[in-house]
């Protein structure tokens, strides 16, 4: 298998027999169980923007997932997204958050690095659910969504707080900030419609 990435809970490889699949090998049974359980639940609720689970093996703590070649963070840092693409992606992510929060689940590690995108930019999926939990408190996910909007507006690598973005203020673009404001309004409107 070809190594793809290493995260806090496991290692991801491209499946040697299927280039549309990755295998994630977990180090802990707890993280493995949380990922499989959350993805199964979200797909049962029809939430298609969660990465598709193609199979899993309890013995080896391995999950087979659909493979999309780009992380949103890479696309942001390489500045390959047009303003329209950014808006489309943010709208999809806002809707994803509304849906997942509607099931009483929070992602727990929502950031651009955990969003994958197809080569044609038409498919956007959210990955890494080992920190997800059942909760009605979606504050952290929403805060990280706001950070992601700032990150996309200024084409920045990930930062954990607005202070981390402050040094990039010289890249301020009012039109992009208006797009971010639109996204917040979309998220809030979708949340109200869900309730």
N, C-alpha and C positions, 0 to 999 in steps of 0.2 A: 504494500500500500504506500502511496505517496503522502508524505507528511504535509499538512496544510497549516495547522495552527495549534498552539497550546494555550489553554485558558486556565483559570484557577481551579476548575474541577475535572479537567480531562484534556485529552488530545484528540484532534480531528485529522482524519486522513481521507484522501480521495479513494473511493472504491476502485480497485484495479479492474474489476469486471463491468463497471457501469459508471461512465463519466458524469452522469447526472445525479450521482449519489455520493454522500460523504458518510463516513462512520465516525462516531464520537465515542471514544472509550473513556469511561468515567473512572476516577480514582476512588470515589466513595459510593456506596450503595444508596445512601440518603439522597445525594445529588442526582444520581441516576433515576431513582424512584420519583423524585419531584419533577424531573424533566419529562419522563414518560407519562406520569399522571396528569400533569398540566396540559401537555400537548393533546393527549387523548380527550380531555375534558373540553378544551377549546374547539377542537374539530367536531366534537359531538354537538357543540352549540353553533356550528356553521361558521366559525371564525377562520376564514381561509387565508388571512394575512399572517397567521402563525405558520411557521415552517412545517412542511408536511413530514410526518413520521412514516417511513416506509417499512419499518420493522424494528424489533428490539430483541435482545438476548439477555435474560436475567442472569444467566450463569457467568457471562463475561462482562456484564454491565456495559453493553455496547448498544448504541442506537444508530439506525440507518436513517438518514435524513436527505431530503432533496438538496441538491447543490446549486447555488447561484454564485457566480464568480467574483462579485465585487462586494466589499463592505461599503456602507454609506460613508463612513469616515474616510476611506481611501478616495472615493469620488469627490468628497468635499475638499480634501487637502490638495488633490490634483487639479481642482477647479474645472472639472469636466461637466458640471451640471449647469444648464441654462436656468434663468429665473423661472421659466415655466415648469421645467422638470422639478426644481426645488419645491415649487408650490404644489405640484401634483403629488410628490412624495410626502410632503407634510400633511396634505389633506388625507391621504391614505393612512398615515400614522396616527393622525388625530382620530379617525374613525376606528382604527384598530384599538386605541386606548379606550374609547367609549365602549366598544364591544367587550373587551376583556374585563374592564371595570364593572360592566353590567352583569358579569357572571360572579362578581364578588372576589375576583382574583386581581392581584397586582403583579406586574412583571418582576420588579425588584432590582433589575439591572438594565434599565432602559437607557440606551445610548446609541450613537451612530455606529459604533463598532459592532453592535448586536442587531444591526439591520443589514440584510443582504439584498442585492439588486441583480437582476439579470443583465446580460450583455446589451440587450436592446432597451433597457431602462423601463420596460413595461411591467415587470414583475418585481414586487417589493415584499419581503417577508421579514418577520422578526424572529430572532433565534435566541438561544440560551435562557432556558427557563428554570435552571437549577436553583435560583434564588427566589422564584415566585412563591407566593403564599396567598392563602385565603384571607382577605381583609377588605373592609369597606373604606379604609383610609388610603386613597389614591394620591395623596399629596406628593410623595416622593416621585412617582411616575410622571405626574404633571409638571413638577419642577424640572425634572430631567428633559421633558419634552420642550420646555421653554429654553433650556440650555442648548438643546439641539437646534432650535430655531436661530439662536444667536450664532451658533457654530456654522450653520449653513449660510447665514447672512454675510458673515465675514470670511468664509472659507477657512476655518480654523481647525486645528486638531482639538481633540477632546480636552476639556477642563472641568474640574469638579465644582466650580463656582463662578458666578459672574465676575468676581475679582480676578479669576484666572484669565478672563477675556479682556479685562480693562486695558491691558497694555496694547491691545490691538485697536483701540478706539479710533486711530487715524484712518482705518479702513471704512469708517462709517459711511453707509449708503442709505439715504433716507427712503428711497424706493423699496429697498430690501426690508427695512424696518417696518414699513407699512405692510408688506407681505407678512411679516411675522405677526403683526397686530391682527391682520385678517385671520391668521391661523389660530390665534388664541380665541377670537370670536367664534370661529368655526367649531373649535373644540368645545367651547362653552355652550354653543347652540345645540350641538349634537348631544352633549351631556344632559341638557335640559329636556330635549326630545326623548331621550332614553327613559328619564324619570317620569 
